[in-house]
């Protein structure tokens, strides 16, 4: 593998801050797209190691009020990856579940699921409702998290 004077630091900062594509970053730093991808993925893996679990994030919160749960689709540059197209927002991406305190303080962001994953399904896969119930925390969410009951 050829050596390069570019260290991962600036590459991942540009990726995380500016949202440039890997191709744009590679051209800017004079490295291959594969090298840019390796630098970015290494940084993301290191950040994930230090991220709190859902339980850790919720227990670090003072349970004075309520929590807010919502999902979002983070756009990605994947091309027609299975399950990553979201008809609701008409784009490719990843489904992220976000929990904040009532004052808006970010407490937790879920691992990514394909964008086509429904909100209530994502909440189940991440055990959000059960974990909040075990912690006796009140959670507010939109109607996308309501499970219809049979009459």
Backbone as CSV, one residue per row, in Angstrom:
resi,resn,N_x,N_y,N_z,CA_x,CA_y,CA_z,C_x,C_y,C_z
1,UNK,0.848,-1.168,0.000,0.000,0.000,0.000,0.899,1.238,0.000
2,UNK,0.631,2.211,-0.883,1.457,3.409,-0.919,1.243,4.238,0.336
3,UNK,2.311,4.880,0.766,2.185,5.724,1.948,1.731,7.118,1.527
4,UNK,1.147,7.808,2.453,0.669,9.163,2.178,0.957,10.026,3.386
5,UNK,1.171,11.303,3.147,1.459,12.213,4.251,0.188,12.694,4.931
6,UNK,-0.955,12.383,4.347,-2.233,12.815,4.923,-2.610,11.878,6.055
7,UNK,-2.872,12.434,7.220,-3.327,11.638,8.357,-4.849,11.623,8.369
8,UNK,-5.462,10.638,9.044,-6.923,10.530,9.063,-7.619,11.768,9.615
9,UNK,-6.985,12.486,10.538,-7.630,13.615,11.218,-8.387,14.572,10.319
10,UNK,-7.702,15.247,9.390,-8.421,16.232,8.581,-9.466,15.604,7.668
11,UNK,-9.201,14.390,7.202,-10.142,13.741,6.288,-11.483,13.503,6.981
12,UNK,-11.447,12.910,8.177,-12.718,12.627,8.838,-13.402,13.904,9.301
13,UNK,-12.644,14.914,9.651,-13.271,16.179,10.054,-14.028,16.808,8.891
14,UNK,-13.419,16.773,7.714,-14.097,17.309,6.530,-15.352,16.502,6.245
15,UNK,-15.248,15.188,6.343,-16.401,14.326,6.079,-17.540,14.590,7.060
16,UNK,-17.209,14.653,8.351,-18.246,14.836,9.370,-18.796,16.256,9.392
17,UNK,-17.994,17.230,9.068,-18.430,18.627,9.165,-19.062,19.151,7.886
18,UNK,-18.461,18.862,6.743,-18.914,19.454,5.488,-19.850,18.560,4.683
19,UNK,-19.870,17.273,4.997,-20.713,16.313,4.281,-20.316,16.169,2.818
20,UNK,-19.027,16.399,2.519,-18.543,16.157,1.171,-18.575,14.659,0.909
21,UNK,-18.667,14.286,-0.346,-18.612,12.866,-0.683,-17.174,12.382,-0.520
22,UNK,-17.016,11.073,-0.419,-15.673,10.513,-0.296,-14.829,10.826,-1.534
23,UNK,-15.459,10.885,-2.688,-14.746,11.208,-3.918,-14.205,12.633,-3.866
24,UNK,-15.013,13.576,-3.358,-14.574,14.965,-3.242,-13.429,15.092,-2.242
25,UNK,-13.540,14.381,-1.140,-12.500,14.430,-0.110,-11.204,13.836,-0.648
26,UNK,-11.309,12.696,-1.323,-10.118,12.050,-1.878,-9.410,12.993,-2.850
27,UNK,-10.159,13.649,-3.706,-9.561,14.580,-4.665,-8.904,15.760,-3.951
28,UNK,-9.553,16.271,-2.905,-9.009,17.418,-2.163,-7.698,17.094,-1.474
29,UNK,-7.574,15.870,-0.934,-6.381,15.495,-0.184,-5.369,14.722,-1.023
30,UNK,-5.707,14.446,-2.267,-4.782,13.720,-3.127,-4.588,12.272,-2.710
31,UNK,-5.664,11.648,-2.240,-5.625,10.247,-1.836,-6.701,9.497,-2.608
32,UNK,-6.690,8.186,-2.503,-7.712,7.408,-3.204,-9.025,7.450,-2.415
33,UNK,-10.102,7.162,-3.084,-11.397,7.096,-2.426,-11.402,5.996,-1.369
34,UNK,-10.742,4.881,-1.659,-10.671,3.776,-0.691,-9.941,4.210,0.583
35,UNK,-8.875,4.987,0.447,-8.144,5.469,1.617,-9.018,6.427,2.424
36,UNK,-9.723,7.317,1.733,-10.635,8.237,2.425,-11.696,7.436,3.179
37,UNK,-12.225,6.392,2.558,-13.235,5.546,3.196,-12.661,4.888,4.444
38,UNK,-11.435,4.360,4.350,-10.797,3.720,5.513,-10.603,4.714,6.649
39,UNK,-10.156,5.915,6.351,-9.952,6.935,7.383,-11.267,7.279,8.082
40,UNK,-12.302,7.497,7.291,-13.608,7.873,7.858,-14.176,6.733,8.686
41,UNK,-14.145,5.520,8.164,-14.688,4.386,8.915,-13.918,4.113,10.197
42,UNK,-12.612,4.283,10.183,-11.811,4.107,11.395,-12.260,5.107,12.471
43,UNK,-12.463,6.335,12.075,-12.896,7.362,13.030,-14.277,7.057,13.581
44,UNK,-15.188,6.657,12.731,-16.547,6.334,13.178,-16.523,5.150,14.145
45,UNK,-15.700,4.143,13.859,-15.574,2.996,14.769,-15.037,3.435,16.131
46,UNK,-14.069,4.335,16.135,-13.505,4.815,17.395,-14.540,5.618,18.186
47,UNK,-15.330,6.433,17.510,-16.386,7.185,18.190,-17.434,6.236,18.765
48,UNK,-17.782,5.195,18.026,-18.794,4.241,18.481,-18.350,3.490,19.728
49,UNK,-17.068,3.232,19.856,-16.547,2.545,21.040,-16.860,3.344,22.306
50,UNK,-16.812,4.654,22.204,-16.997,5.520,23.371,-18.439,5.990,23.559
51,UNK,-19.312,5.640,22.650,-20.708,6.063,22.753,-21.405,5.297,23.876
52,UNK,-22.240,5.979,24.659,-22.941,5.273,25.740,-24.035,4.361,25.190
53,UNK,-24.330,3.316,25.925,-25.467,2.460,25.560,-26.745,3.236,25.874
54,UNK,-27.864,2.722,25.430,-29.144,3.368,25.712,-29.374,3.468,27.215
55,UNK,-29.136,2.399,27.934,-29.327,2.405,29.391,-28.405,3.413,30.065
56,UNK,-27.139,3.439,29.654,-26.199,4.413,30.231,-26.653,5.844,29.969
57,UNK,-27.111,6.111,28.766,-27.561,7.464,28.425,-28.782,7.865,29.243
58,UNK,-29.714,6.924,29.426,-30.937,7.244,30.160,-30.686,7.366,31.658
59,UNK,-29.776,6.572,32.205,-29.507,6.664,33.638,-28.668,7.896,33.972
60,UNK,-27.991,8.471,32.976,-27.226,9.697,33.226,-28.131,10.921,33.240
61,UNK,-29.377,10.739,32.822,-30.347,11.831,32.747,-31.123,11.925,34.056
62,UNK,-31.305,13.139,34.535,-32.142,13.337,35.722,-33.601,13.231,35.299
63,UNK,-34.317,12.298,35.865,-35.681,11.977,35.433,-36.722,12.937,35.997
64,UNK,-36.434,14.228,35.970,-37.382,15.218,36.473,-38.589,15.342,35.553
65,UNK,-38.351,15.307,34.260,-39.421,15.531,33.300,-39.616,14.325,32.404
66,UNK,-39.741,14.610,31.144,-40.009,13.566,30.166,-38.906,13.552,29.116
67,UNK,-38.930,12.521,28.307,-37.996,12.390,27.195,-38.766,12.500,25.893
68,UNK,-38.085,12.919,24.856,-38.669,12.992,23.520,-37.990,11.959,22.640
69,UNK,-38.788,11.203,21.916,-38.285,10.189,20.986,-38.757,10.540,19.591
70,UNK,-37.835,10.569,18.660,-38.217,10.804,17.272,-37.201,10.126,16.373
71,UNK,-37.612,9.854,15.179,-36.741,9.224,14.202,-36.480,10.182,13.054
72,UNK,-35.377,9.961,12.380,-35.051,10.756,11.212,-34.340,9.876,10.199
73,UNK,-34.363,10.305,8.960,-33.638,9.602,7.911,-32.421,10.444,7.561
74,UNK,-31.252,9.897,7.829,-30.005,10.561,7.464,-29.660,10.151,6.039
75,UNK,-29.569,11.123,5.170,-29.290,10.851,3.763,-27.912,10.210,3.612
76,UNK,-27.820,9.274,2.690,-26.532,8.640,2.423,-26.273,8.655,0.926
77,UNK,-25.032,8.365,0.570,-24.682,8.348,-0.847,-24.688,6.930,-1.421
78,UNK,-25.391,6.019,-0.736,-25.513,4.654,-1.258,-26.372,4.700,-2.527
79,UNK,-26.079,3.822,-3.425,-26.850,3.778,-4.658,-27.699,2.517,-4.657
80,UNK,-28.992,2.688,-4.486,-29.966,1.599,-4.556,-29.622,0.415,-3.664
81,UNK,-29.207,0.668,-2.445,-28.948,-0.421,-1.500,-30.291,-0.952,-1.004
82,UNK,-30.416,-2.242,-0.899,-31.680,-2.861,-0.508,-32.159,-2.329,0.844
83,UNK,-33.397,-1.854,0.879,-34.008,-1.385,2.113,-33.624,0.024,2.526
84,UNK,-32.719,0.653,1.804,-32.241,1.968,2.205,-33.022,3.118,1.583
85,UNK,-33.980,2.798,0.711,-34.814,3.858,0.149,-36.011,4.062,1.066
86,UNK,-36.270,5.314,1.399,-37.408,5.647,2.248,-38.433,6.390,1.406
87,UNK,-39.588,5.789,1.220,-40.646,6.414,0.432,-41.195,7.671,1.083
88,UNK,-41.129,7.751,2.392,-41.651,8.918,3.112,-40.885,10.193,2.750
89,UNK,-39.565,10.084,2.644,-38.755,11.261,2.332,-38.174,11.214,0.917
90,UNK,-38.466,10.141,0.183,-38.054,9.967,-1.213,-36.545,10.086,-1.407
91,UNK,-35.786,9.340,-0.596,-34.340,9.335,-0.749,-33.736,8.104,-0.069
92,UNK,-32.487,7.835,-0.407,-31.723,6.766,0.224,-31.188,7.276,1.557
93,UNK,-31.075,6.388,2.525,-30.499,6.827,3.785,-30.574,5.770,4.860
94,UNK,-30.378,6.243,6.071,-30.375,5.389,7.251,-31.366,5.941,8.268
95,UNK,-32.084,5.043,8.937,-33.046,5.417,9.970,-32.304,5.549,11.298
96,UNK,-32.409,6.709,11.921,-31.800,6.947,13.226,-32.891,7.333,14.212
97,UNK,-32.858,6.745,15.387,-33.780,7.095,16.455,-33.035,8.008,17.419
98,UNK,-33.680,9.083,17.827,-33.025,10.087,18.661,-33.845,10.294,19.929
99,UNK,-33.156,10.303,21.070,-33.813,10.588,22.345,-33.177,11.843,22.926
100,UNK,-34.038,12.805,23.287,-33.567,14.040,23.916,-34.314,14.253,25.224
101,UNK,-33.714,15.077,26.081,-34.405,15.504,27.290,-35.423,16.563,26.887
102,UNK,-36.309,16.908,27.800,-37.344,17.889,27.462,-36.769,19.251,27.090
103,UNK,-35.554,19.563,27.564,-34.925,20.841,27.220,-34.168,20.778,25.893
104,UNK,-34.220,19.619,25.223,-33.586,19.463,23.929,-32.187,18.881,23.981
105,UNK,-31.671,18.607,25.170,-30.331,18.024,25.289,-30.324,16.623,24.689
106,UNK,-29.398,16.402,23.779,-29.272,15.102,23.130,-28.769,14.076,24.134
107,UNK,-29.505,12.974,24.281,-29.110,11.912,25.200,-28.564,10.695,24.473
108,UNK,-29.161,10.352,23.325,-28.779,9.109,22.655,-29.219,9.128,21.206
109,UNK,-28.383,8.577,20.343,-28.735,8.332,18.943,-28.501,6.852,18.692
110,UNK,-29.469,6.214,18.086,-29.396,4.771,17.860,-28.377,4.410,16.791
111,UNK,-27.983,3.150,16.776,-27.252,2.653,15.610,-28.181,2.747,14.388
112,UNK,-27.597,2.875,13.229,-28.375,3.076,12.012,-29.043,1.791,11.535
113,UNK,-30.258,1.950,11.049,-30.997,0.888,10.375,-31.316,1.385,8.973
114,UNK,-31.670,0.500,8.048,-32.058,0.964,6.718,-33.212,1.967,6.796
115,UNK,-33.203,2.963,5.926,-34.190,4.043,5.962,-35.623,3.553,5.809
116,UNK,-35.820,2.416,5.163,-37.158,1.883,4.979,-37.771,1.305,6.245
117,UNK,-37.031,1.273,7.342,-37.532,0.728,8.604,-38.531,1.696,9.224
118,UNK,-39.709,1.204,9.579,-40.737,2.032,10.206,-40.309,2.424,11.614
119,UNK,-40.779,3.571,12.092,-40.378,4.108,13.402,-40.625,3.128,14.543
120,UNK,-41.807,2.528,14.595,-42.118,1.625,15.702,-41.259,0.361,15.628
121,UNK,-40.942,-0.090,14.432,-40.066,-1.251,14.262,-38.653,-0.929,14.745
122,UNK,-38.168,0.252,14.407,-36.844,0.679,14.854,-36.799,0.780,16.378
123,UNK,-37.846,1.337,16.978,-37.905,1.452,18.441,-37.881,0.068,19.092
124,UNK,-38.572,-0.891,18.485,-38.565,-2.256,19.018,-37.185,-2.896,18.895
125,UNK,-36.561,-2.735,17.724,-35.250,-3.351,17.511,-34.208,-2.817,18.479
126,UNK,-34.333,-1.556,18.851,-33.383,-0.952,19.786,-33.845,-1.059,21.241
127,UNK,-35.002,-1.692,21.475,-35.564,-1.884,22.822,-35.746,-0.563,23.572
128,UNK,-36.118,0.475,22.855,-36.247,1.804,23.443,-37.390,1.863,24.448
129,UNK,-38.558,1.388,24.066,-39.728,1.476,24.945,-39.509,0.655,26.212
130,UNK,-39.024,-0.567,26.068,-38.786,-1.419,27.246,-37.745,-0.807,28.180
131,UNK,-36.683,-0.279,27.625,-35.627,0.318,28.443,-36.143,1.537,29.195
132,UNK,-36.924,2.378,28.520,-37.492,3.556,29.185,-38.485,3.137,30.267
133,UNK,-39.253,2.091,30.017,-40.208,1.603,31.019,-39.472,1.056,32.238
134,UNK,-38.379,0.332,32.018,-37.587,-0.199,33.128,-36.998,0.921,33.978
135,UNK,-36.682,2.036,33.348,-36.125,3.182,34.062,-37.227,4.089,34.618
136,UNK,-38.497,3.722,34.359,-39.659,4.501,34.793,-39.605,5.943,34.263
137,UNK,-39.289,6.062,32.961,-39.190,7.358,32.307,-40.375,7.581,31.384
138,UNK,-40.916,8.759,31.414,-42.020,9.119,30.527,-41.434,9.568,29.195
139,UNK,-41.954,8.995,28.107,-41.450,9.287,26.772,-42.583,9.809,25.903
140,UNK,-42.329,10.914,25.227,-43.282,11.461,24.269,-42.764,11.197,22.861
141,UNK,-43.666,10.751,21.994,-43.295,10.450,20.612,-44.481,10.769,19.710
142,UNK,-44.232,10.881,18.417,-45.328,11.162,17.491,-46.120,9.891,17.176
143,UNK,-47.135,10.026,16.329,-48.029,8.904,16.048,-47.368,7.759,15.288
144,UNK,-46.169,7.975,14.763,-45.448,6.906,14.076,-45.052,5.776,15.005
145,UNK,-45.106,6.022,16.315,-44.717,5.013,17.294,-45.915,4.323,17.939
146,UNK,-47.105,4.699,17.531,-48.313,4.104,18.093,-48.619,2.808,17.349
147,UNK,-48.826,1.754,18.126,-49.169,0.467,17.532,-50.695,0.356,17.514
148,UNK,-51.283,0.195,16.323,-52.738,0.079,16.270,-53.221,-1.154,17.001
149,UNK,-54.320,-1.028,17.707,-54.905,-2.173,18.405,-56.135,-2.647,17.661
150,UNK,-56.365,-3.919,17.731,-57.545,-4.492,17.067,-58.794,-4.134,17.850
151,UNK,-59.877,-3.869,17.138,-61.138,-3.525,17.803,-61.904,-4.759,18.187
